[in-house]
């Protein structure tokens, strides 16, 4: 009986790590695309909330988690249009605009949710996809190979982004726009077009991360539900040097810190709720202190670019 309980606790723990980690990984990858092109999106918190609400509402109205994820993606793109126009096209201060987007996203999603759903809140049922044979493996089978098909689609997306950023001309152009935009300009590339593409992809992935949070991680939407997740994504992005693999590893620390609550409660360990809420941020801050000196950000990050400038 004790062995069965231990296996059950471990299964719950691993599954919880996955669902807690994925929204942060997806959002951080989106932020990485933007930062590698030289655009700092401090509005990621607000964009995640807009993606979360758009995804939740779409999933409820269409009764489809897949369409909900698409709704979240599109919501993130629309939310980032403000960043695109004001930052990329007009060259306004990226920090000021980003913070404004966060405040707009927080306020707008709260009002829309209260108007549309607060009187009759609905939950999205769990979505799972059992992979034959693999799902029967003890402990890791139920935890990993019974995840939603959306989880595996997102994994493929992350692998694709890692390949595109490191192995293609598009990735080289994106990194050049953040490293030395004048070189991209001199080589005949367009810094404006490259950064515009990056900002839209940034919004798509951040919105997708928000939708994952509301549809798969929690199954519902609540105002301010990101609870600083967007700002953590910015920190993780800066620590990861543009490497998707490092983003996953760093995000896993957050996921473990959040997920540890469930197994501890199952085995009867009593720890104040405030400690659990604080723990993930403490873990990320410790990681930041230990590795901040080795972090590398693009030299042109946050700086507007004028064509022909040297």
C-alpha positions, 0 to 999 in steps of 0.5 A, a space after each residue: 500500500 505504501 509503494 502504491 501511495 508513493 507511486 501515486 504521489 510521484 505521478 501527481 508530482 510529475 504531472 503537476 510539474 508539466 502543467 505548471 511549467 508549460 505556460 512559462 516555457 511557451 511565454 519565455 520562448 515568445 519573449 526570446 524571439 522578441 528579445 533576440 530581435 532587439 525588442 523588449 516586451 515588458 507588456 508580457 504580463 498583460 498579453 498573457 492575461 489577454 491570451 488567457 481570457 481569449 483562450 478561455 472564452 473561445 474554448 467555452 463558446 466553441 466547446 473545443 480546447 484546440 480552438 481555445 488555444 488558437 483564440 489565445 494565440 490570436 488574442 496575443 497577436 492583437 494585444 501586441 499590435 500596440 507594441 508593434 506600432 508604438 515600439 517597432 514603427 514609431 520608436 517610442 520607449 519600450 519600457 514605458 509602452 510595455 508597462 502600459 500594455 501590462 496595465 491595460 491587459 490587467 484592467 481590460 481582462 478583469 472588466 471583460 471577465 466580470 461582465 461576461 463570466 462572473 455571474 456564471 463561471 464555467 470550467 474547462 474539463 481536463 483534456 488528455 490523450 493516452 499514448 498506447 503502451 507508453 501510457 502504461 509505464 509505471 509513474 511516468 506513463 500516466 504523468 507524461 504520456 496521458 497529457 493533452 494532445 495540445 501539450 505534444 503540439 506545443 512541444 513540437 512548436 518549441 522544437 521548431 522555434 529552437 531549430 529556426 532560431 539557431 539553424 536558419 537564415 530567418 534566425 540569423 536575421 533575427 539575432 542580427 537585428 538584436 546584436 548589430 542591426 546596422 549589419 543587417 541593414 548593410 547586408 540588404 535586410 530590413 530591421 523593421 520587417 525582422 523586428 515586426 515579425 518577431 513582435 507578432 510571433 512574440 505576441 502569438 507565443 505569449 498569448 498561447 502561453 496564457 491560453 495554456 494556463 487558463 485551458 490546461 493548467 487551471 481549466 478556468 480564468 480568474 483576473 490577475 491569474 498570471 500572478 507575475 508569470 510574465 515578469 518571470 518569463 522576462 527574467 528566464 529569457 535573459 538568463 537563457 541566452 536565447 537558448 530554448 533548452 535553457 529556457 526549459 531547464 530554468 522553467 522546470 525549477 519554477 514548475 517544481 517549486 509550484 508542484 511540490 505543494 501537492 505531494 507534500 499535502 498528500 503525505 500530510 506535511 503542513 506548510 503555510 499557503 503563503 510559503 508555497 506562493 512565495 517559493 517559486 519566486 524565491 527559487 527564480 531569484 536565487 537562480 538569477 543571483 547565481 547566474 546573472 553575471 553569465 547572462 547575455 542580452 542582445 546589445 541593441 535590446 530596447 534601442 530603436 533603430 533608424 534605417 541607415 544609422 551606423 
